[in-house]
Amino acid sequence: MSTTPPRRALIVIDVQNEYVTGNFRIEYPDVASSLANIGKAMDAAKARNIPIVMVQHVLPEEFPIFATGSDGVKLHPIVATRHYDHLVTKTLPSTFAGTDFGAWLKSNEIDTLTVIGYMTHNCNDSTIRQAMHEGYNVEYLPDAAGSLPYKNNAGSATAEEIHRVVTVVMESAYAAVMSTEDWIASLETDKHAPRDNIYLSNQRAITGR
């Protein structure tokens, strides 16, 4: 764990109408609660001069979700009305893929990414994993995020199951997981938040400790 103060950026992923009033609605946690926490995190970042990256998923106009020109593709008012420093438009799950995101992080000497937004198991997960692999410290606020349910040839899972399991996996290796309130409090310490590791996560499950 680095002893130098973190150079953070708050990464606000795909907080768009599609997930709230559109064809792809977040079910867990309650979307009103996660939206409120997203707003709190953005306000806290702005107050501390932490740069905010807004991420927007945009697909061709014939797609059923995030279609160009649709109401669903628009940023939700909770984020659209707040300050942000850089907008990244993407077409793939990871914020890094095919965008200027990585170059922006380097040019601003960012070493720590705090990830919020939607969805826990898709764009958040992809971005967090790639960030960790590229050497960034990552923080994840699951109460400022959310999931929806799936059913396919592999089976089915509720939004709560998906959100919970992915969050546990994130903490095991990829990101320091904490609540929005704990993250805001941690900003006063100016230190990197610790994350767990896969061995200890497994041992606790085996021993029950």
C-alpha positions as CSV (number, residue, x, y, z in Angstrom):
1,M,0.0,0.0,0.0
2,S,1.4,3.3,-1.0
3,T,2.3,5.8,1.7
4,T,1.9,8.9,-0.6
5,P,-1.5,10.6,-0.5
6,P,-3.9,9.3,-3.2
7,R,-4.5,11.4,-6.3
8,R,-8.2,10.4,-6.7
9,A,-10.7,10.8,-9.5
10,L,-14.4,9.9,-9.0
11,I,-15.7,7.8,-11.9
12,V,-19.4,8.1,-12.3
13,I,-20.4,5.3,-14.7
14,D,-23.6,5.3,-16.8
15,V,-26.0,7.1,-14.5
16,Q,-28.5,7.4,-17.3
17,N,-32.3,7.5,-17.6
18,E,-32.3,4.0,-19.1
19,Y,-31.6,2.5,-15.6
20,V,-34.2,4.5,-13.8
21,T,-37.2,5.1,-16.1
22,G,-36.2,3.3,-19.3
23,N,-36.0,-0.3,-20.5
24,F,-33.2,-1.5,-18.2
25,R,-34.2,-0.6,-14.7
26,I,-31.9,-1.2,-11.7
27,E,-33.6,-3.3,-9.0
28,Y,-31.0,-3.6,-6.2
29,P,-30.2,-1.7,-4.2
30,D,-33.3,0.6,-4.5
31,V,-32.4,3.0,-7.3
32,A,-33.6,6.0,-5.4
33,S,-31.2,5.2,-2.6
34,S,-28.2,4.6,-4.9
35,L,-29.0,7.8,-6.8
36,A,-29.0,9.8,-3.6
37,N,-25.6,8.3,-2.7
38,I,-24.2,9.1,-6.1
39,G,-25.2,12.7,-5.6
40,K,-23.6,12.7,-2.1
41,A,-20.3,11.3,-3.5
42,M,-20.2,13.9,-6.3
43,D,-20.8,16.7,-3.9
44,A,-18.1,15.5,-1.6
45,A,-15.7,15.2,-4.5
46,K,-16.5,18.7,-5.8
47,A,-16.0,20.1,-2.3
48,R,-12.5,18.6,-2.0
49,N,-11.5,19.4,-5.6
50,I,-11.4,15.7,-6.6
51,P,-11.9,15.5,-10.4
52,I,-15.0,13.9,-11.5
53,V,-15.2,11.8,-14.7
54,M,-18.7,11.3,-16.1
55,V,-19.2,8.2,-18.2
56,Q,-22.0,7.7,-20.7
57,H,-22.9,4.6,-22.7
58,V,-24.2,5.3,-26.2
59,L,-25.4,2.7,-28.7
60,P,-26.8,3.0,-32.3
61,E,-30.4,4.3,-32.6
62,E,-31.9,0.9,-33.5
63,F,-30.8,-0.7,-30.1
64,P,-33.4,-1.3,-27.4
65,I,-31.3,0.4,-24.7
66,F,-29.0,3.4,-24.7
67,A,-30.1,4.3,-28.2
68,T,-28.7,7.4,-29.7
69,G,-31.3,10.2,-29.5
70,S,-33.5,8.4,-27.0
71,D,-34.5,9.7,-23.5
72,G,-32.9,6.6,-22.0
73,V,-29.4,7.5,-23.2
74,K,-29.4,10.8,-21.5
75,L,-27.6,11.4,-18.3
76,H,-30.0,11.2,-15.3
77,P,-30.7,14.7,-13.8
78,I,-29.0,13.7,-10.5
79,V,-25.7,13.8,-12.3
80,A,-26.4,16.0,-15.3
81,T,-27.1,18.9,-13.0
82,R,-23.9,18.5,-11.0
83,H,-20.3,19.5,-11.8
84,Y,-18.0,17.1,-13.7
85,D,-14.6,17.7,-15.2
86,H,-14.5,15.2,-18.1
87,L,-17.0,13.3,-20.1
88,V,-16.2,9.8,-21.5
89,T,-18.6,8.3,-24.1
90,K,-18.2,4.6,-24.6
91,T,-19.8,1.7,-26.4
92,L,-18.2,-1.2,-24.5
93,P,-18.4,-2.2,-20.8
94,S,-15.0,-0.9,-19.6
95,T,-14.5,2.8,-19.4
96,F,-11.0,2.3,-20.8
97,A,-12.1,0.5,-24.0
98,G,-11.9,2.6,-27.1
99,T,-11.9,5.9,-25.2
100,D,-9.5,8.6,-24.0
101,F,-10.1,7.6,-20.4
102,G,-6.6,6.1,-19.8
103,A,-4.9,9.0,-21.4
104,W,-6.9,11.5,-19.3
105,L,-5.9,9.6,-16.1
106,K,-2.3,9.7,-16.9
107,S,-2.3,13.4,-18.0
108,N,-3.9,14.3,-14.7
109,E,-1.6,12.0,-12.7
110,I,-4.4,10.1,-11.1
111,D,-3.5,6.9,-9.2
112,T,-6.8,6.1,-7.4
113,L,-10.2,5.6,-9.0
114,T,-13.4,5.7,-6.9
115,V,-16.1,3.9,-8.9
116,I,-19.8,4.5,-8.6
117,G,-22.8,4.1,-11.0
118,Y,-24.3,1.3,-13.0
119,M,-24.1,-1.6,-13.4
120,T,-22.2,-3.4,-10.6
121,H,-21.7,-6.5,-12.6
122,N,-21.0,-5.1,-16.0
123,C,-19.5,-1.7,-16.6
124,N,-18.4,-1.2,-13.0
125,D,-16.9,-4.6,-12.8
126,S,-15.1,-4.3,-16.2
127,T,-13.7,-0.9,-15.4
128,I,-12.5,-1.9,-11.9
129,R,-10.8,-5.0,-13.1
130,Q,-9.0,-3.2,-15.9
131,A,-8.0,-0.4,-13.6
132,M,-6.5,-2.8,-11.1
133,H,-4.6,-4.7,-13.8
134,E,-3.2,-1.4,-15.0
135,G,-1.8,-0.6,-11.6
136,Y,-4.4,1.8,-10.2
137,N,-5.7,1.8,-6.7
138,V,-9.5,1.3,-6.8
139,E,-12.3,2.1,-4.4
140,Y,-15.8,0.9,-5.0
141,L,-19.0,2.2,-3.3
142,P,-21.7,-0.5,-3.8
143,D,-24.5,1.6,-2.1
144,A,-23.9,4.1,-5.0
145,A,-24.3,1.4,-7.6
146,G,-26.7,-1.3,-8.5
147,S,-27.7,-4.4,-10.5
148,L,-30.7,-5.9,-12.3
149,P,-31.7,-9.6,-12.7
150,Y,-30.7,-12.0,-15.5
151,K,-32.0,-15.2,-16.9
152,N,-30.3,-17.1,-19.7
153,N,-29.0,-20.5,-20.7
154,A,-26.7,-20.6,-17.8
155,G,-29.5,-20.1,-15.3
156,S,-31.0,-17.1,-13.4
157,A,-29.9,-14.7,-10.7
158,T,-31.7,-11.9,-8.9
159,A,-30.4,-8.4,-8.9
160,E,-29.5,-8.7,-5.2
161,E,-27.6,-12.0,-5.7
162,I,-25.6,-10.5,-8.6
163,H,-24.8,-7.2,-6.7
164,R,-23.8,-9.0,-3.5
165,V,-21.6,-11.6,-5.1
166,V,-19.8,-9.3,-7.5
167,T,-19.2,-6.9,-4.6
168,V,-17.6,-9.7,-2.5
169,V,-15.4,-10.6,-5.4
170,M,-14.4,-7.0,-5.9
171,E,-13.2,-6.7,-2.3
172,S,-11.3,-9.9,-2.5
173,A,-8.8,-8.6,-5.0
174,Y,-9.8,-5.6,-7.1
175,A,-11.1,-2.8,-5.0
176,A,-11.5,-1.4,-1.5
177,V,-15.2,-1.7,-0.9
178,M,-16.9,0.8,1.4
179,S,-20.1,2.7,1.9
180,T,-20.5,6.2,0.5
181,E,-20.5,7.7,4.0
182,D,-17.3,5.8,4.9
183,W,-15.7,7.0,1.7
184,I,-16.6,10.6,2.5
185,A,-15.2,10.2,6.0
186,S,-12.0,8.6,4.6
187,L,-11.3,11.6,2.5
188,E,-10.2,13.4,5.7
189,T,-7.4,10.9,6.3
190,D,-5.8,11.4,2.9
191,K,-4.7,7.8,2.8
192,H,-5.3,4.8,0.5
193,A,-8.0,2.5,1.6
194,P,-6.9,-1.1,2.1
195,R,-8.5,-4.0,0.2
196,D,-8.6,-7.7,1.1
197,N,-6.9,-10.5,-0.8
198,I,-8.2,-13.8,-2.3
199,Y,-6.4,-16.0,0.2
200,L,-7.7,-14.3,3.3
201,S,-11.2,-14.0,1.8
202,N,-11.2,-17.7,1.2
203,Q,-9.8,-18.6,4.6
204,R,-12.5,-16.6,6.4
205,A,-15.2,-18.4,4.5
206,I,-13.6,-21.8,5.5
207,T,-13.0,-21.0,9.1
208,G,-16.0,-18.8,9.7
209,R,-13.8,-16.1,11.3
